[in-house]
Amino acid sequence: MPKARHGASRAPRLTWSGCGKGGQMARIRSIKPEILEDEKTANLSDFEWRLFVSMFVMADDYGNLRGDPGYVCGVATWSRGSRESVAKSLESLARVSLITIYRVRGQRYIAINGWSKHQRVDKPGKPHCPGPSEADAFEFQEVANDSRNPRETFAEYSRDIRETLSPDLRSPISDHDQDQYVENKFSTPAQLAKSENQTVALQLLELLSERSGVAYRGGKEHVRLITARLSDGYTVDDLRLVIGYCADEKGWQGDPKMQCYLRPETLFGKATIARYADPARSWAAKSGIALAPLDEVVPRSSLPQAKKTAPSAKQTAMAQSQEGVQ
């Protein structure tokens, strides 16, 4: 293995060039030497290890990939394995919390846990798959039972949270729109409200980064996840308390088995936030916690500069007419 300066081991890098229609850009992923010291990976079978490492280069820049066993078998093993053996191995990886298996509109996907902590993607591309925040159901997912204490137990759940009366027949990869932060005098009230929620989402991600030790860079998926919960009726303080409750030293932060769940997908997911919001409020009341204004805790001036959009001709005309009336 090549050595870095001062004799430190350099993390190996994996490259995979897709062979789909039109090909794909080669993607480079890192494997840290510590992976050999982890008890979870040490107990994997050779076949499970091959699948786990192969998924690093199969995943998109957000750590997500298609989870159908036939697809994983074909790409990772060149069809030398069987669909059944792959399905069983994926279940084993999920049960030790190395991956999360979930469904979106009937299709199966995989998220590699701890992706943002171990993989640095400087210029992430457009997501190839919907993330766990859009999940309708989870499979073999181990989560905390937070009705009493976030460290007490793990419980398996697979819950359908679909709330619409008619099926969504859109393609699972059609919903990845390009969010832009609009905040100027040409914005409508709805746009201004959206922009404010996005700014708050960036502040909450900064707060979570500080408490968890993982740098969340305000990706579109995470911003959309938080703004969706605000639209559901949760307050900013509700989300702050969930962060504080789960990231407490006596909670997940102090439990190595739970630290990997200190992530936006778990804390703010539509199917999971209800598990934490009420216990977090009770925890704050019993602890006598009083929250300072969010702008004091995470100043807006410290956030990445928001993207601006130029006003359209219609917006300009409307603004000028309004100024003429005034």
N, C-alpha and C positions, 0 to 999 in steps of 0.2 A: 504494500500500500504506500502511495506517495506520502511524503512527510511535509507538513507545513513548517513555517519558521519555528525555531526553538524546539523542534522535535515533536510538536503536537500533531496528532493524527488528523488528516484532512478527510472530511466527509466524502465518501464516494458519490459520484453523480451519475444518474441514469438518464439516458436519452432514448426517446421513442418517436419514430416518424410514423404517423398514421397512414393506413393504406386504404382509407375510404375514398369516396368519390372526390376527385380533385386533389387528394392527398391532404396532409396537414403539416403545419410547421412543427419542427422538432421541438420537443419540450424537455427541459432538463430538470430533474428532481434530485433532491439530496437525501442521503441516508446517513444519519449521525451514528458514530461508533457506539453511543449509549444504547442503541437498539439491541445490541448483543447482551446488555446487562439487565434488560427489562424482564421481569418474571413472566409477564404475559407472553411475550414473543419467544422466550426460552422454552416455554411449554408447548409451543406449536409443533405439529407434525411437519415433515418436510413438504408435504403437499400444501398444507395451510400456509406455510411460510412463503412458498412460491406464489400462491394467490395473493397474499397480503402485499408482498413487494411489487408484484406485477401491477396491482391496482394503483400504485404511486404514479406510474406513467400512463395508465389508462384514464386517470381522472382528469377533469378539466382544471382550470386554474383556481377553482374554489374547493377542490377536493371531492367532487361529486362525479359519479359515473353511473351508467346503466347497470342494473343489478340482476337482470335475468340470468339464471345459472347457465343457460345455453350460450349466451353472449360471452359471459366471463370465461366459460370453458373454452370456447373457440379462440378467443384472443390470448388468454394467459397460458393455455396448454396446447394450442394448435390442435384442439379436439382429441388430444391423446388421453385426456381424462374422460370421465362420464358426467353427464348432467347431474346425476344423483350424488356423486362424490363431491362435486363442486357445491351443490346446494347444502350438503351436510357441513362442509368446511366453512362456508359463509355463515352458517348459523353459529358455528363454534367461535368464529371471529367476532360476531355480534355479541355473543353471550359474555365474552371477556372484555367488551367495550372497546375493541380496536376499530370497529366500524359500526355504523348505524344503517339499518335496512328499513326503507320506508316506501310507501306507495303514493303516487300522485296521479289522479284520474285513471286508476286501474293499472298503471305501469310501475314497475319495480325499479328502485334506485338504491345506490349505496353512497354514504358519506363517510370519508375517512376521518375518524375522530382525531382532534389535535392538529388538523392540517395547518391552520394559520400559525400555530406555534412552531412547527418544525419545517415548514416550507416557505421560502421567501419568493414571492412573485412580484417583480417590480412593475410590470405592466400587464396586469391580468386582462385577458380577452373577454369576449362575451360568453356568459355561461352556456355550456352545452346541455345542461340538465337542470330541472328545477331543484332547488335546495330543500333541506329538511323543513325549513320554515313554511313551505307550501304543502307539507305532507297531509294526506287524508288519513293515513294510518301508519303505525310502526310495527315491525316484526322483531321478535326476540329482543326488544329494547329493554335494557336494565336501567331503571330510573329510581330516584330516591322517593320514599314515601314521606312526604313532608307534612303530614297532618300533625305530627308531634315534633320531630326534630330532623333536620336535614341530614344527619349522620346515621340515623337508626337502621334503616333497612333498604334493600333494593327490591323492586317488585316488577315482574314482567307484565307488560301490557301490550295489547294490540287493539287500538280503539279507532273506530271510524268516526270522524268528526265532521263529515260532510253535512252541511246545513241546507243546501239548496234542494228544491223539490224535483228539478229536472237535471239529467246528467250533463256534464260539461264535455262537449265533443271536440273542443279545440285541441290542437297539438300541444303536448306538454312543454315544448320549447318555444311556444309562441308568445309567452307572457313576459319575456325579458326585455321590457322597454328601456329606453335610455332616460333615466331620471336626470333632470336638470334643476338647478336651484335658481328660481326666479324671484327676484326681490328688487323691484324698481317701481317708479311711479306709474308705469303702464300696466302693472299687474292688477288682476281682478281680486276681490276679497278672497275668493276661493284659492287663488294662486298664492296670495300672501299667507293664508292659513297653512297651506301645504309647505311653503318655505319655512315658516316658523317651526312646524313639526319636524322638518328635516334638520334644522339647526339644533333643536332639542335632542334629536336622535344622535347627532354627532357628539353632543356634550355627554350623553349617557354612555356612548361607546368609549369615549375618553375616560370616563369614570370607571367603567368596567375594566378597561385596559390597566388602569392604575391599581385596581384591587386584585385583579387576577394575574398580573404579570405578563399577559399576552397582549401584544400590540394589535388592536383592531383598527384598521385604517379607514373606517368609514365607507366600506364597500356598499354598493347599491343594494345587495341582498339584505345586509344588516340594517341599513337605514330604512328600507321598505318594511322590514319586520317590525321595527319599533313604531314607525308611523302608523302601521296597521293596528297595533295595540292601543295607541292613543285614539284612533278613530273608533275602536271598539268601546271606548268609555273609560279605560284606565287612565289615571292621572299621572303626571310626571313624577309626583312623589310616590305613587304606587310602584312605579318601575325602579325608582331609586331605592326604595325599601327592599325590593326583591334582590337587587344587587347587594345591598348591605347585609341582608339576612343570609343569603347563600355564600357570600364571600367572607363571612365572619370567621375568625380564627377557630371558633368552636364549631363551625359548620363545615362546609365543603372545603374551604381553604386549608383547614387543618387535617383533612382526610385525603391521603394520596389516591384512594380509589375514586374519590368524588371530584378531584380537581379538574379532571378533563371535562366535567359538565358545566364549568364556569364559562359558558359561551352564550352568545346571543340566541342561537337556535334552541337551546334548552330553557333559558330563563324567560324568553319572550315569545316562545312558540305558542300558537293558538291553542294547541292541545295540552300545553304544560303550564302556562302562566297561572291558570286557575289553581294549580296545586300549591303555588308559592305565595300568591298575593295575600290571602287571608292570614296564613301563618306569619308572614313578614310584618303585617300590621300589628298582630298580637305581640310579636317579638319586640317591635319598636315601642309599643305601649308599656310593656313590662320593663323594658330597659330604660325607659324615660328618654328616648332619643328624640331630639328636636332637629329638624333638617334646616340647614342654612340655605339661602337662595341659591339655586343652581348656578346662576351667573357669577356668584362669588366663588363657588367651589371649582367650576370650570369656566373661566372667562371666555367669552366668544372670540376675543381677539387672539386666543391661543389655537383656535380651530383652523383647519385648512381653508384657504380663501374660497368662498362659494363661487360656483360657476354662474356667470350671468348670460342671459339670452337677450339678443337684440330685439327691440319691439317691432312688431309687424306694422305694415302700413295702416291696417285697420285699427290697431291699438293706438298708433300715433294720432290718427284722426279723431278717435274717441277721446283721447286725453286732451287734445287741443280744443275740442268742442266743450269739454267739461271746464277747462280753464276759462273759455270765453264766457260761459254761463256765470262763473264765479266773478 
